[in-house]
């Protein structure tokens, strides 16, 4: 496939197809659809064991395996791509299942050092490795900005003044822990922090609220409290934007919270129509809030 | 019982007996024993449904019920006490089980406001209420300083340089979230924050590490990583010092961590001999570290 580039700026979309390395879940397809709608061809590179086999039928795709970076690079170049989006779930895979090719083997000491540095280092490091091999790692939100939650409410429910106070508290907490390369979410009810996300992920954190409530350790009533979610400060957004989907809404409702606030422009929504339908049905709000704690506090 | 006070200073112990309001667990008895050893009489006020009935036989005691503050105050004064220690576990009790007396009823609007303000407000508020009623709320560590974990290692295992780096990271994280009236503990492994404690408590947080490890979501090997625990900055230490016991050690070991670091002088150890025996047997370290993140970093 011919590469037609406009080196004068980013205003004109490049004609080369976009490579999408696909982990699990619906996000890779949301990105592929958005890129396609914008007139850009896509080639999918689904990861064995993670990507959704059935959903792939609609797109040109080449299966890839973890640990085969040399082969992946060759496949991407053979497909005429240079821009690469890496998206979808990929929980810590078992190292035993990974068979390494030579290119990956050479990168191992570096990857090992990145692993020790925490998620932020790992993911930015992967970005650098792609660049050095003639590929360009781009954020899903750059090729498909409509997948980001915008400012304002989605759906028909809106936060109360009390909810706004909880949102401000949650955003401030997330800002405070940002330097520690830790989770990107917290649950706050009546200004009390009920849960802080670290390695367990947002879903498990919300399930914990359900358990705490059953144990009588949540003082606030059902319908009070918010899940707050944002990108970490300094997070490399090309490879690790937080995301929400209909199951997030279900878990927010099951946890007895009033709603979900994300920082506008920092969180991906995989299936917006399904998220809005789920939120409206469950009676919870979904809102994108200002990008600084100050903005949020002013709304409260 | 006559009150003999030395108003000139704290050097001489007062002769009035110490009132100990007892929640669950072994801590009330550790404090009672330490106070008794220091020559001070104690009268226990065990809370129905929480305090350990069998262990109480050794001490003069009067059962009390939650929600009966007027009656409690009368009982404490009738026993000739003025200084009151409030210690032991008391998970959020079910409001339905609490029958209020008039004194408590009058305090309710104030207690409700304190509840909304988070743990710190609640507990300091209770301290003020005691003072206004002619009682003096004192910290368990003031009457029994030996129950606090001192600086240095307990038992025969010591942290490695890597463990010290994890400890410094954990202490810094706890300092950062201090203003949010949130948990007092975190788990850090190879400088990656695996868990942050909020409403679930330390035991549940450690159990989470076991589950994350089973799911392959903990990258560090067994024997790597630390539990770090400290009092919150600004926490009212008279009513809410964090504590560790033998079960904490068992959970640290089960979570596959190298050990446990607490800020020296800020954390109660209920049964030090049992904690040391458990730590030595499990091969984990227990250490009291400097009271600021800077001190800890210097050790690392």
Interface residues (C-beta under 8 A of the other chain):
Chain A: X91 X92 X93 X94 X115 X116 X117 X118 X119 X169 X172 X173 X176 X177 X179 X180 X181 X182 X183 X186 X187 X190 X191 X192 X193 X194 X195 X196 X197 X198 X199 X200 X201 X204 X208 X212 X215 X216 X217 X218 X219
Chain B: X91 X92 X93 X94 X115 X116 X117 X118 X119 X169 X172 X173 X176 X177 X179 X180 X181 X182 X183 X186 X187 X190 X191 X192 X193 X194 X195 X196 X197 X198 X199 X200 X201 X204 X208 X212 X215 X216 X217 X218 X219
